[in-house]
Amino acid sequence: MKLVRGAWKLLVGIKDALVLVVMLLFFAGLFAILSARPNPASVKDGALLIDIDGMVVEQPAQTDPFAALGGGETVKEYRLRDLVRALDAAKDDARVKVVVLDLDRFMGGYPAAIAELGEAIRRVRDAKKPVLAYATGYMDGSYLLAANASEIWVDPMGGTLFSGPGGSRLYYKGLIDKLGVTTHVYKVGKFKSAVEPYLLTQQSPEAREANEALYGAIFGQWQEAVAKARPKAKLAATLQQPDVVVAAAQGDIAKANLNAGLVDRLGDRLAFGKRVAEIAGADAGKPAGSFKTIRLANWLEANPVDKGGDAIGVITVAGEIVDGKAGPGTAGGDTISALLLKGLAEKKLKALVVRVDSPGGSALASEKIRQAILQAKSQGLPVVVSMGSLAASGGYWVSTPADVIFAEPNTITGSIGIFGLLPTFEKTLAKIGVTADGVKTTPLTGQPDLYSGTNEVMDRVLQASIEQGYRRFTGLVAQSRKMTVARVDEIGQGRVWDGGTARQLGLVDRFGNLDAAVAEAAKRAKLDPAKVHALHLETEPDFFQTFLADLMTGDGEEEEAAPESGGDLLARIAAERRAVFAQALGDAKRLTVASSVQARCLECGAFGPAGASARADARLIDLVLAKIGL
């Protein structure tokens, strides 16, 4: 009995200990959640720290809070309009003594987004408030942001080199032939190059012509923006003869940058921190290089979005357009149409702005979104489209109901064309002695047949369907832009345009950002633009999921965390090149899983963040590398 009583006491003790541990974990978690909430009351005099350790996007994707536990790569995304709002609020607030741009781990953004953010930085600088930028190494996008700062710092062991848009992409025709895969392509548009990697061994003359024009226009705009921000910098020499410039500085890239006026100061993070502390004040009791910091999250909470006046609805079409439902950062046709229809039914909207930041995708989903936008027009609401960084192919399709279209000069748009892609494996199977046979009751029995290939009847049916889809697309554009179908076909054919050229062609009406589009929508609704607010029709992120994501990715108080280095210049270049491998895997996935008629822009990916492709295919990359022993 003593043994039983002892065992019982032991079990009771274990139970009590477990209950105590659970209670402690519960209260610790509750404290952590409450502590993680942005606290506007904590905003004191200091430096507003904008540490963009990730990508700048129109709409951040929903983060998997447990991705890091499985070894997956997590990339932070920062909403463009949040960063712009933070900067605009800082320029006239006396509590902000200096704005600090930490770009050491910046992973990029599309040209229009970077340009808009750079202009917001410039507004702070023009308001005579110091803006200090720091990075170990700058690339094209991060340098455009830094160029608008008062002081550009670079680590003496780092530096900046400019590559410009473009570069090589992979073509798979040779591999596909060796594997015996038959790639059936149905398309309209001689410039619709999204399918070329599967059909050719190199770029077609038409694609090269279009890309040279597009890349040249975008890069020209980048150079103009840098020259405007840093008029005394010797940019041309660095672009045209970087080897000569670096050799003149005995291989010291940072020194060459300083000599060219591209940067103002050389110094490591400790020296930079001390410089910020001279302006914002030092943080007593903390390591050298610390300074009084205003957290971005707290600052945004202290400067909320204005909600006064009448509501102008804003529906965002961001990311790839896909069939069905999708979370933020991907434009699910069902999700966006449901959000819009719900907003029209429940909110007292006076007008609608469609914010498009998409390279396109499913034609079916694009049409579903367009139909929901037409519902707003049927209710008498003015409809204004605001193109962000991308509004190409399916992104232009959903823009066609607009009364007026706004874009930026470096918006990537057009790509009016559609295609379908279908692989079959009859030759692959024949290589290993496998054949297929069966009974067919109609010309379309078993079609499309992945084992025996498609027949001529199916090919004609699918091509006719694609051609009808293109006629529908060009018809929508012609009606919207008051052009003839022949003219739309002339400037269509899948060709991609920069915003400046698109405006000249009549595909875009005016230059302007989202705020300009909201103001125009207010005017068309006969309202005072100063007395309206933008009501974004989107699903609010779940706080608990956001908290878990921050916890798993090691996010926290910026002023408490030891800053991590973004790596030297070679490391940053290597990270961007790694995305090429991710792109190859993405191309392979598109060949095997594409399941609908696509209105997609291939060229758009050349301008995006280096981390975007890597994020999408990181796990697949890691798996392949493990298999080949790397």
N, C-alpha and C positions, 0 to 999 in steps of 0.2 A: 504493500500500500504506500509505503514511503516513496518507492520508486515512481508510482503512478502520480502521487501528489507532487513530486519534484518535476516530473515531466509536464504536468498541468501548469505549474507555476512558470516553467520555462516557456511554454506556449503562450500563456497570458502575457508574459513579459515581452516576447517577440511581437505579439499583436499590438501591445501598447506602444512599442518602439516604432512599429510600422505606421501606426496612426499618427504618432508624433512627427515622423519624417514626412508623411503626406501633408500634414497640416503646415509644416514648415515650408515645404515646396510650394504649397498653394499660396501662402502669404508672401513668399519670396517672389513668386511669379506675378501676383497681384501688384506688389510694389514695383516690380520691373515694368509692368504694363503701364502703370500710372506714371512712373518716372519717364517712360519713353514718349509720352504724349508731349507734343510741342507746348512750350510754356512761354506765352508772350510776355508775361510779367518779368521774365528773367532777362529781357533785353535791356542792357545797360550800355553806357558809352564804350566803344571799342571798334574793332575791325570786323566788318561783315565778311565772313569767310565763305567764298563760293568755290568749293572743292568738287570739281566735276570729275569724279573718278568713274567714268562710264560714258555713255552716249547721250547726246541731245536728240530727243525725238518729239514728235507731235503728241503722241499718246503712249505712255509707258505700258509695256505688256504686263500682264498679270504674272507675278513671280511665283514659282514653285518654292514654298518655304522649306521643303526637304531635299531640294536638288543638291545642296552642298553635302548633305549626309551621304548621298550615293556617289559622291565623287564627281558630280556634274559641275560644269562651269556656269557660274552665275555672273551676269553682266548687269550693272546698274543702269537704269535709264532715267533721265531727267526731262521733265516736261518743259518744252520751250517757253510756253507762256508763263510758267511759274518763275523761271529764271529772269525773264524780261520784267515781270512785275516786281520782283525783288530788287532789281537794279533801279528801276524807275522810282521806287519808293525810297531808295537809299540816297539818291542824288540831292534831295532837299531836306533830309532828316539830320539834325545836328548830332544825334546819338552815334551816327556812323561817321567815324573819323577818317576811315580809309576803307576801300573795297579791295579785298585780296582775292586774286584769281589763282587758284592752285590747279595747274593744268598738267601736273606730272603724270597723272593716270588717265588723262582725257583720251577717249576712244573714238571721237569724231561725231560727225553728223552730216546731213546732206547740205549742199552749198547754200540753199535759201535759208535754212535754219541757222547755219553758222553766220551768215551775213546779217540776219535780223538780230541775233544775239550780240554780234560785234557792234551794231549800231546802238544798241541799248548801253553797252559798255562806254561807247563814245559819248553818249549823253551825260553819263556820270562825269567823265573827264572834262567835258565842256562846261559842266556846272562848277568847275574849279575844285572838285573833290578828288583827292589822290586815288589812283587805281594802280595797284602793283601786281604784276603777273610773274609767276615762277614756274619753271619746268626744267628738268634735266635735259630734255631734248624736245624741240618743237617740230611738228610736221605741218603740212599746209593748213589744215583746219585750225589747229590750236594756235598757230602763229597769227592767223587772221584775227582771232580773238585778242591775243596778246598785243597785236599792233595798235589796237585802240586804247591800250592802257597808258598811264602816265609814265610808268617805268617798266621795262621788260628786263627781267633777271633770267640768267641761264647759268646752270652749273658749269664751272670751269672744265669739268670732265665730259660735258655734253656738247650741245650745239644744235644748229638747225640746218637741214638741207631740204630743198623743195623739189618734189617729184612731178607735180602737176597731174591732171587726170589722164587716164589711159593705161596702157600696159598690155601684157599678153593675156589671152584667155585660151581655154582648152577647147580643142575640137576632137570629136570622138569617132569620126567616120572610119578611120583605119582600124581602131579597136573593135568597133561594131562589126565590120566586115570579117575580121579574124574570128570573132565569136559566132558569126553566122546569124546575128540578129538582123531581121528586116525591119527597118524603121519606116512606117507609113505616115506621111505628113500630108495634112490637108490644110491649106492656107490661102490667104489672099493678101497681096501686098509685097512688092519686090523689096521693100525695106524691112519687112517683118523678120528680123534676124533672130528671133527667139528660138527658132528651130534649126538654125544653121550649124550649131555644134554637132548635131546628129546626122547631118547630110553632107558636110564639106570637111575638107582637111585644113581650110584656111578661110579667112574672111572674104566674103563676096565683094566685088567692086562697089556695089550699091551700098552695102553696109559700111565699107571703109569711107566712102564719100560722106555718108550721113554722120558717122562718128567723128570724122575729122572736123566737120562743121560744128557739131554739138560740143565736142571737147574744147575746141578752140574758143568758142563763145564763152563757155563757162570759165575757162582759165583766164581769158581776157578780163572778165568781170572780177575775178579774184585779184589779178594784178592791179586793176584800177582801185579796188577797195584798199589794198595794202598801201599803194602809193598815196592815196588820200589820207590814210591814217599816219603814215610815216614818210612824208614827202622828201626828207633828206636822206633816206636810206638808199644805198646803192644796190637796188634790187636786180636790175638788169644783168649786171656782171655776175651776181650769184646764181642767177637762173641759167645764163648762157655758158659760163665758163666756171662752174663750181670747182673743178680740179685746179685751175690756175689760181683762183682766189684762196683755196685752202693751202696750196703749195706755198704761196707767198707768205703765209703765216706759219710755215714750217710744220704743216699738218695739224695745227691747233684749230679745230673747227670753231670752237667758242670764241677764240681770239679773232678769227677771220670775221665772224658775225659782228663782233664789237667794232672792228675796223670799218666794216661796211655800214655801220649805223643801224643794223637790224636789231640789236639789243643795246640796252643802256648800261647794264651792270653785270659783271661776272661775280658769282658768289654761290656758296653752297647753301643748303636749307637753313643752317644755323645763322649765317650772315644775313640771309633774307629775313629770318624771323626777328633778328635784332633791329633791322631797318624798319620793319612794321611796328615793332614796339616803340620806336622813337616817335611814331605818329599816334598810335592807338593807346600806348601805355603798356608796361610790362605786367605780366601776371606774377604777383608776389608768391613766393614759395614754390614756383614751378621751374623746370629746367631752363637753362639759357636758351634763348630763341623763342620762348613762349610769349604770347601777347594776349591782351584782352580781346576776347572773341565773341562775336554775335553769331549764334548758330543759324544756318539758313532756314531750318524748319521753324525755329522760334520766330524768326523775322517774318516769314510768310504768314504765320499765324497772327502776328501783330499787325499785319497789313493785309486783311482779307479782301477778297474780290468785292467790288461795289455791287450791291443788290438793290439799289434804289431805282425807281421809275418803272416803266413798262418793260416787259420781257421780250427780248429778241432771241428766239430759239436758235441754238447752234448744234447741229448734228455732225459728228466727226466720222469721216470714212478714212481710217488710218491703217496702213499695212496691207498685206495681200488680201484681195477680195476672194472669199471662199464661200462655198455653199453651206447652208445650215447655220448653226450657232458657233460663236467664237467669243473669247474674252477680249479685253482691251488690247490694243496693239495689232489685232487682226480683224479685218472687216468681214464679219460673218453676215451674209445677206439676211438671214432670218433675224439675227440679233439687232442689226441696225434698223431694219424696217419696223420691228416691234417697238424699239425705243422711240422712233419718230412718230409712229401712229399713236402710241400712248401719250407722248408729249402733246400732240395735236388735240387729243381728246380731253386731257386733264389739265393742261396748262393754258393760261390765257395769253397765248403767243400773238404778237402783233406782226411778226415777220419771221422768215427762216433764213439762216445762213448755213450753207453746206460747206464745211471745212474738209477739203480733200487733200490727203497726203498718202497717195497710194500708187504703186506701179501697175495696178490692175490685177487680173486674175480671172475668176470664173465669169463668163458672159451671162450665165443664168442668174447668178447672185447680183451682178451689176444691174441687170434689168429689174430685179426685185427691189433693190434700193431706189432705182429711178422711179418705179411705180409709187413707192411710198412718198417720194418728194413731190410727185404729181398730185398726190392727195392734198398736200399743203396748198398747192396752186388752186386746186378745185375749191378750197375754202376761202379763196380770195387773198391769201397771204403773199406778199412779195417774196421772191426767192433769189438770193444772191449767193454765188459760189465764191469761196475764198480758197484758191489753190496755194498749198504750202510748198514743200520741197518737190513733191511729185504729184502729178495728176495725169498719168499717162494710160493709154489703152482703156482698160475698164475704169480707171480713174477719170478719164475724159467722158466715158459713156455716162457715168452718174452725174456729170456736170451739165449735160445737155438741157435739162429743164430750166436752167437759170435765166433770170431776166437780165443779169449782168454778171460777168466773170472777172474777178480780180486775180492777179498773179504777181509774182516777183520776177524781176528780169532774169534771175537764174533758176526759176522754177523749170522743172523738166516735164514737158507735157506733149500732147499729140499721141503718136503711136496708134493711129486710127487703123486698126486691122485686127483680125482674129485668126486663130489656128487651132488645129487638133493634132494630137500626136498619139500614135499607137504602135507599139512594138509587137512583132510576132516572131516565133522561134522555130519555124520549120527547118531552116538550114542548120540551126544549132543542134536540134534533135537528130538530124541526119548524120551529123558528124560522129555521133555515138551509136548509130545504127537504129534509132527509134523513128518509126513512121506513124502516120495517123490515117485512118479511113473510117467511113461511116455512111449511113443512108441520109439523103437530103430530100426533103419534100418540096422546098421552094428555093429560089436563088439565094435567100437570106438565111436558110437553115444553118444554125451553128455559127453564124457570122456576128461579129468578127471572130474568126477562128485563130486562137493563139498558137495552135499546134500545126495547122496546115496553111496558115496565111489567109489573108483576105482575098476575095475574088473581085473581078472587075465590076460586078454589079454593086457590091458593097462600097468599093472605092468611089464609084460615080455618085452613089447616094450621099456618102459622107462629104465629098467635095462639093456637091450641090448644096448641102446644108450649110457648109462654111461660107460659100459664096452668097447664099441668101442672108446669112448673118452679117456679112460685110455690107451688103446692100442696105440692110436695116440700120447698121451703124452709121454709114455715110448719109442715109436718109435722115436720121435723127440729128446729125450734126448740121446738115443742110438746112433743116427746118429751124433749128435753134439759132444758127449763125446767119440766117438769111442769105445763104449761098446756093448756087446750083449744085446738084449732086456731082456733076462733072468736075467742078472746082474743088469740092471736098475730096474727090478721088485723086485729083492732081496733087494736093498737099497732104493726102492721107498715105495710102500704100504702106502703112506701118512705120512711117518715118517719125523720128523723135525730134522735137524742137526745144530750144531754150525759150524762156518766157518772153524775152525781148523780140525774138523772131516770130513767135506765136502771136504776139500783139500786132505785128506788122501784117501777118497773114489773116488776121481777123478771128483767130481762134480764142483770143483773150481780148477783153475790152479795156481794162485799166491796170495800172500797177498799184499795189497797195497790200498791206498785211490784213490780218483778221480784224483789227480794230477799224480799219477803213471800210471793210465789208459790212461790219455791224452798223457803222454810221450811215452807209448807203442804204442798207435795209430799213433803218429808222426813217430816213428821208422819204423812201418810197412808200412807207406806211403813214406818211404825213405826221411824223413825230420829231421832236427835238432830239438830235443825237446826244446831247448832253444830259438828257433825262431818260435814258434807257439803260438797260444792263443786259449783258449776254447770259443767257440761261443754257448751260451745256446739258444736253440730253444724253446722259451716260450713266452707267451703273457705278455707284460710288464704291470705291475699294473697301473691302472688309478690314476693319482696323486690326482685328486679331490676326488675320492672315498676314497683313503688312508687318505687324510686330514680329511674327514668327520668321518672316523672310529677313527682316533686319537682324534678328537674333542669330539666324543660321549663317548669314553672310558677314557677321562680325561688325555690323553697323552700330553706331552709338554716338556719344558726344564727341564732336570733332575736336574740341579743345582738349579732351582727355586722351584721345588716341594718339599714339606716336605715328606721325605721317610715314607712309610707305613710299619708297622710290618707285617711279614709273619705269626705271631702267634707263641705261644710256641710249645713245642714238642708234647704235647697232641693234640693241634689244628691241627698240620700238619699230625699226624697219623689219626685223625678223617677225615680229608679231603681225604686222600688216601682210607680209608675204605668206604667213601661215593661213591666212584667210583664203588664199588661192586654192589650197588643198580642200578647205571646207566648201568652196564654191564648186569644185569638181564633184564632191560627194552630193551636193545639192542638185547638180545637173543630172547625176545618175538617178537620184530619187525621182526627179521630175519625169524622167523617161519611163520609169516603171510604175509610178502611182498616179500620173495625170489622168483624171477621170471625167473631164468635161471640156467643152469648147472653151478655149482660153483667149482672153483679151489682155495680154501681159506684155510688159516692156522689159526686154533683156538688158538694154543699155543702162537702165536706171541703176542697176546694182554696182556699176563702176564708180559711182559717185558717193555711195553710202559709207557708213562707218565700217571700219575694218572688222570690228567685233560682231557685226550683225550676222554675217555668214558663219563665223566661228561659233557664235552662240547657238545658232540653229542646228548645227551639226557636230557640236563638240563631243558628245558621247560617241557618235559614230566614228569620228576621227580617232578618239582614244582607243576604241575597239580595234580599228584597222592597224594602228601603230603597235598595239599589243600583239596582234596576230603576226606582224612581220618582224617582231622582236626589237622595235625601237623604243 
